[in-house]
Amino acid sequence: MFADRLVNDEDRSWFSGLLTERIVADFKTSFDDVVTSDPLLYADFMAGNASDSSRPYVEVTDHDKVRVAHKSLLMIVLITSSQNILTKGRIATLSSLAVTN
């Protein structure tokens, strides 16, 4: 289960409590000893080549790097999409596609 898919505070609180409880019971250690950053993130786009389908999921502790990576990946998608639109005879520009922070 991934907590980012939970839609309300009650469910997120339940999951956090369950995770804390299981870490203590199963690993005999505290949540804070295991989880060193909040939120706890794992991603496959932070390591390796973007076209490599065997990229490993790694823990992401630098959330600023995630923001930079997301912006870079979004630009790649926007550029690729606009090129596809242009090659199909439609009129489009990158400036017509909104990018938000």
BAFI-3210 file (N, C-alpha, C; in Angstrom, 3 decimals, decimal comma, padded with zeros to 6 digits):
// residues 101
n [1|2|3|4|5|6|7|8|9|10|11|12|13|14|15|16|17|18|19|20|21|22|23|24|25|26|27|28|29|30|31|32|33|34|35|36|37|38|39|40|41|42|43|44|45|46|47|48|49|50|51|52|53|54|55|56|57|58|59|60|61|62|63|64|65|66|67|68|69|70|71|72|73|74|75|76|77|78|79|80|81|82|83|84|85|86|87|88|89|90|91|92|93|94|95|96|97|98|99|100|101]
n.u [000,852|000,511|000,908|000,445|-001,745|-003,916|-006,880|-007,886|-007,469|-008,025|-007,596|-004,891|-003,742|-004,417|-002,892|-000,278|-000,104|-000,399|001,882|003,936|003,405|003,869|006,567|007,803|006,874|007,685|010,345|011,634|012,485|012,458|010,133|011,263|013,955|014,037|012,635|013,838|013,242|010,537|007,907|008,134|009,706|009,990|011,457|011,738|012,772|014,912|017,353|019,580|019,120|016,512|015,181|015,630|014,147|014,650|015,280|016,156|014,051|014,647|015,290|014,302|015,713|016,244|014,142|014,047|015,509|013,732|011,696|013,069|013,692|011,092|010,195|011,972|011,319|008,654|008,966|010,190|008,083|006,197|007,530|007,888|005,204|004,273|005,776|004,746|002,129|002,587|003,659|001,464|000,032|-001,340|-001,711|000,355|002,033|004,757|004,365|001,651|001,068|000,606|002,820|003,220|004,457]
n.v [-001,174|002,218|005,263|007,702|007,354|007,389|009,065|010,706|012,362|010,693|008,061|008,286|008,754|006,359|004,558|005,462|004,950|002,150|001,412|002,320|000,708|-001,889|-001,748|-001,536|-003,937|-005,993|-005,491|-004,661|-002,069|001,559|003,702|006,176|005,489|004,015|005,359|008,013|010,351|012,570|013,149|009,565|008,448|006,566|006,059|005,385|007,016|008,488|007,339|006,069|005,609|007,244|005,842|003,241|000,336|-001,223|000,194|000,700|000,987|003,480|004,843|008,149|010,847|013,497|015,867|018,155|017,498|015,738|017,465|018,942|016,869|016,070|018,382|018,401|015,962|016,502|018,567|017,132|015,437|017,366|018,571|016,359|015,681|018,003|017,922|015,619|016,471|018,536|017,109|015,811|017,576|019,486|022,646|023,806|025,038|025,182|027,198|027,258|025,260|024,775|025,062|024,315|025,109]
n.w [000,000|-000,765|000,712|-000,551|-002,108|-000,501|000,478|002,486|005,696|007,870|006,877|006,160|008,653|009,937|008,367|008,887|011,641|011,613|010,120|011,818|014,062|012,967|012,282|014,797|016,015|014,202|013,496|015,714|016,348|016,304|014,562|013,779|013,611|011,317|009,259|007,737|006,448|005,739|003,603|003,263|000,489|-002,499|-005,649|-009,160|-011,058|-010,265|-010,478|-012,856|-016,445|-018,144|-020,140|-019,567|-018,655|-016,464|-014,204|-010,804|-007,887|-005,584|-002,331|-001,748|-000,398|-000,663|-001,206|-002,729|-004,999|-006,176|-006,996|-008,969|-010,762|-011,480|-012,821|-014,992|-016,252|-016,887|-018,750|-020,817|-021,535|-022,357|-024,533|-026,238|-026,642|-027,921|-030,248|-031,405|-031,888|-033,725|-035,880|-036,774|-038,195|-036,754|-035,157|-032,686|-029,812|-027,494|-025,691|-025,398|-023,711|-020,382|-017,653|-014,352|-011,072]
ca.u [000,000|001,254|000,128|000,069|-003,028|-004,978|-007,546|-008,324|-006,579|-008,317|-006,891|-003,442|-003,394|-004,496|-001,748|000,915|-000,114|-000,138|003,285|004,726|003,174|004,511|008,022|008,176|006,595|008,403|011,778|012,149|013,140|011,465|009,798|012,235|015,233|013,911|012,173|014,717|012,707|009,083|007,339|008,991|009,523|010,823|011,195|012,645|013,261|016,035|018,608|019,640|018,667|015,047|014,636|015,957|012,988|015,079|015,763|015,735|013,408|015,568|014,736|014,605|015,786|016,354|012,887|014,297|015,923|012,515|011,033|013,851|013,500|009,726|010,134|012,702|010,516|007,482|009,389|010,394|006,746|005,593|008,226|007,548|003,794|004,101|006,347|003,774|000,996|003,037|003,861|000,155|-000,603|-002,065|-000,926|000,544|003,316|005,043|003,810|000,226|000,975|000,929|003,686|003,094|005,437]
ca.v [000,000|003,458|006,277|008,827|007,031|007,557|010,304|011,573|012,366|009,519|006,916|008,518|008,559|004,916|003,912|005,856|004,180|000,739|001,292|002,467|-000,498|-003,053|-001,587|-001,869|-005,350|-006,924|-005,198|-004,324|-000,760|002,629|004,275|007,231|004,884|003,441|006,380|009,157|011,548|012,576|011,817|008,473|008,326|005,709|006,388|004,760|008,019|009,220|006,630|005,384|006,214|007,314|004,862|001,903|-000,183|-001,987|001,115|000,283|001,951|003,854|005,811|009,530|011,637|014,905|016,179|019,190|016,805|015,193|018,574|019,232|015,743|016,146|019,463|017,954|014,936|017,172|019,270|016,111|015,026|018,471|018,722|015,193|015,803|019,078|017,445|014,686|017,254|019,253|016,177|015,347|018,664|020,389|023,805|023,852|025,560|024,912|028,255|027,018|024,216|025,396|024,346|024,913|024,658]
ca.w [000,000|-000,825|001,419|-001,414|-002,737|000,483|000,093|003,589|006,865|008,699|006,298|006,256|010,059|010,182|007,736|009,634|012,884|011,288|009,727|013,042|014,858|012,332|012,378|016,175|016,283|013,325|013,367|017,054|016,295|016,237|013,264|013,466|013,241|009,975|008,321|007,984|005,807|005,683|003,462|002,814|-000,958|-003,341|-007,048|-010,121|-012,006|-009,679|-010,754|-014,140|-017,683|-018,191|-021,077|-019,069|-017,923|-015,281|-013,171|-009,458|-006,997|-004,519|-001,387|-002,081|000,832|-001,044|-001,872|-003,736|-006,226|-006,779|-007,698|-010,174|-011,673|-012,008|-013,806|-016,183|-016,914|-017,441|-019,967|-021,850|-021,983|-023,093|-025,814|-027,049|-027,023|-028,904|-031,512|-031,975|-032,386|-034,918|-036,983|-037,235|-038,916|-035,874|-034,735|-031,239|-029,374|-026,090|-024,843|-025,170|-022,712|-019,088|-016,724|-013,026|-010,077]
c.u [000,896|000,388|-000,271|-001,253|-004,200|-005,563|-008,008|-007,392|-006,792|-007,565|-005,382|-002,961|-003,404|-003,259|-000,458|001,020|000,195|001,329|004,199|004,624|003,909|006,036|008,500|008,017|007,486|009,910|012,431|012,977|012,069|011,271|010,859|013,612|015,217|013,587|012,924|014,260|011,195|008,649|008,383|008,700|010,490|010,462|012,178|013,236|014,460|017,388|018,529|019,080|017,140|014,435|014,894|014,809|013,373|015,652|015,292|014,957|014,383|014,877|015,206|014,571|015,891|015,125|013,035|014,729|014,726|011,797|011,750|013,652|012,104|009,608|010,833|011,896|009,271|007,843|009,610|009,047|006,102|006,227|007,871|006,108|003,601|004,680|005,387|002,583|001,388|003,190|002,544|-000,637|-001,431|-001,143|-000,850|001,908|003,517|004,438|002,331|-000,002|001,448|001,814|003,565|004,146|004,798]
c.v [001,235|004,580|007,442|008,585|007,173|008,956|011,185|011,404|011,148|008,288|007,070|008,310|007,078|004,220|004,217|005,078|002,716|000,521|001,373|001,207|-001,705|-002,943|-001,986|-003,369|-006,295|-006,716|-004,766|-003,049|000,310|003,106|005,295|006,688|004,368|004,509|007,674|010,437|011,418|013,563|010,814|008,238|007,329|006,027|005,665|005,775|008,796|008,562|005,976|006,199|006,159|006,274|003,424|001,381|-000,973|-001,093|000,641|001,387|002,209|004,846|007,207|010,334|013,131|015,284|017,302|018,567|016,194|016,285|018,903|018,125|015,765|017,220|019,052|016,921|015,540|017,904|018,286|015,670|016,123|018,655|017,578|015,281|016,865|018,675|016,481|015,425|017,955|018,316|015,633|016,476|019,607|021,528|023,803|024,435|025,196|025,971|028,063|025,925|024,774|024,478|025,055|024,360|023,723]
c.w [000,000|-000,275|000,533|-002,125|-001,769|000,346|001,246|004,791|007,749|008,182|006,397|007,689|010,420|009,618|008,486|010,943|012,652|010,928|010,943|013,899|014,294|012,402|013,766|016,416|015,478|013,299|014,671|017,053|016,169|014,794|012,846|013,111|011,802|008,939|008,625|007,297|005,705|004,613|002,969|001,332|-001,560|-004,779|-007,942|-011,094|-011,475|-009,974|-012,125|-015,291|-017,747|-019,123|-020,642|-018,204|-016,675|-014,184|-011,801|-008,749|-005,851|-003,587|-001,777|-000,786|000,555|-001,868|-002,899|-005,061|-006,942|-007,569|-009,010|-011,205|-012,290|-013,079|-015,100|-016,964|-017,553|-018,730|-021,108|-022,419|-022,818|-024,471|-026,751|-027,539|-028,088|-030,249|-032,196|-032,569|-033,691|-036,110|-037,515|-037,888|-038,051|-035,472|-033,209|-030,945|-027,926|-025,195|-024,584|-024,136|-021,382|-018,269|-015,390|-012,105|-009,114]
res [m|f|a|d|r|l|v|n|d|e|d|r|s|w|f|s|g|l|l|t|e|r|i|v|a|d|f|k|t|s|f|d|d|v|v|t|s|d|p|l|l|y|a|d|f|m|a|g|n|a|s|d|s|s|r|p|y|v|e|v|t|d|h|d|k|v|r|v|a|h|k|s|l|l|m|i|v|l|i|t|s|s|q|n|i|l|t|k|g|r|i|a|t|l|s|s|l|a|v|t|n]
***
